Amino acid sequence: FINLIYVIWQKYAPDSISQSEIDQNFDRKRKLRAKTKILFSLGAGTEGAVTAAGITTVLFYNQVLGVSPGLCGLAVALSIISDAVTDPLVGTFSDKINTLVGRRHPLMFLSALPLGIGLFFLYMPHNGLSEMQLFFWLLTFMVVTKFGLTLYLVPHDGLGAELTDDYDERSSLFGYNEVGTMLFPSILVFIVYLVIFPSSDEYANGMLNQARYIILAVTMSLVAASSALICSLGTLDQIPYLHKVDVSKKFHFVDFFKELKALLTNQSYLALCSWMLLMYIGLGIIGIVSTYAYIYVFELSSEDMFWASVAKLPGMVLAVPITMFFMKKLGFGKKDCMALGTVFPGALVAAPFIFAYFGFFPSNDSVYLNYAIFVPLAVGYTLFGLGYITMDSALVDIADDHELRTGYRSEGVIFSVKSFASKSTQSIGALIAGFGLEVINFPEKAVMGQLSAETENGLLILNGPLYLGFYIAATIIIISLYSITRDSHEKTLQKLEDMRSQRQS
């Protein structure tokens, strides 16, 4: 299949992946064209489709199909078992394999199949299934979807790590990608709220309408699969610029675990992994319970809820300029940017729920309600990208540090932890959210405006103090333990250049 793509692509674009005209001594700190950055970021539609559809998953299986929230959370959490195996293995294969189209692209191309299948059947369960059968259906196609996401995300991030060694240009490249990871979910959430699940006389919130889920299934499966293919085809011309790595050695699990051990003894890497774990757990919690709070505490319609995505738009537009301003104009390091991009957005996103819990909030019939909910979200998201952009760039710096320590380029393995952290900890967040809904006695087939005060307060606690606690802990860890600076990275690159020159001579 991959060779067929190669033959077709060479026929219609013969120069796009040819190495013959490229000087192999090109500057590793090269500046990337805007076209390359845009094509690299277009694959964010894969995550966007999974994220946009994901806001409905627990609500769909719980309130529409009748599966208990605890079982829903357990199904999502159990899917991390497959991620624990597939993420590092895909990362290793991505580092070691060799094909006509390089090491990264084969897996990116193949990801389209499980992404399309998993997303379609996740929201189209077979009729007449019992609660336990629905639980296993949810678990199965959650695993398939996550495996597809792994096949795309891990080699994609590894590809980005190889394109340039420049400290700031890396941040710019992953800044484009971060804008994509914010933009695509927001656009697709617009579609979810306004087009796929409009409110009606029968359904005050359209996401409770089971008949509309076939539209969600078809739309998101097509978007995810096509985004993976577009990015893969669009970045084929970058293959000649990637690191030349010896892929002749056979893969051995012993070597894999030795390499993983070397990474896990790197303090900065451990700090970054811990930061990601805590951040994604918080996102996993609020990604589920915020939907419940919007519907059952604030009594918002699906049309009102779309403002949550509108609120994120300024952050998407300003993410890269803000990051470059902090790094180039103000001279902030990546550790400082990650800390700022964690604590301030976390506090602002949690603020409406905390104020509502203490009674300092507009009533549900107030004209100021939407402003009170979504303006803090908009302000918070102007700095949200600052943390995630610098996180990706920092992971590439760690790849350089790892090569200096061990002699191996391991972008795939390094970024596999990001993929695993994202999916597994959001799954843990979903588990916490699911059992949190059980603890606060959230009712089956709940009716808007008829929740008990205790249940409403429970939702506000899950969205406010609990979510914010994970972000504060992440900020403390990154400030305390991450140690790579601009100066130390420059010294690492110089030593690597000397090492590579010695190998070639």
Buried (B, 14 or more C-beta within 10 A) or exposed (E): EBEEBBEEBBEEEEEBBEEEEEEEEEEBBEEBEEEBBBBBBBBBBBBBBBBBBBBBBBBBBBBBBEBBBBBBBBBBBBBBEBBEEBBBBBBBBBBBBEBBBBBBBBBBBBBBBBBBBBBBBBBBBEEEBEEEEBBEBBBBBBBBBBBBBBBBBBBBBBBBBBBBBBBBBBBBBBBBBBBBBBBBBBBBBBBBBBBBBBBEEEBBBBBBBEEBBEBBBBBBBBBBBBBBBBBBBBBBBBBBBBBEBEEEEEEEEEBBEEBBEBBEEBEBBBBBBBBBBBBBBBBBBBBBBBBBBBBBBBBBBBBBBBBBBBBBBEBBBBBBEBBBEBBEEEEBBBBBBBBBBBBBBBBBBBBBBBBBBEEEBBEEEEEEBBEBBBBBBBBBBBBBBBBBBBBBBBBBBBBBBBBBEEEBBBBBBBBBBBBBBBBBBBBBBBBBBBBBBBEBEBEEEBEBEEBEEEBBBBBBBBBBEBBBBBBBBBBBBBBEBBEBEBEEBEEBBEEBEEEBEEEEE
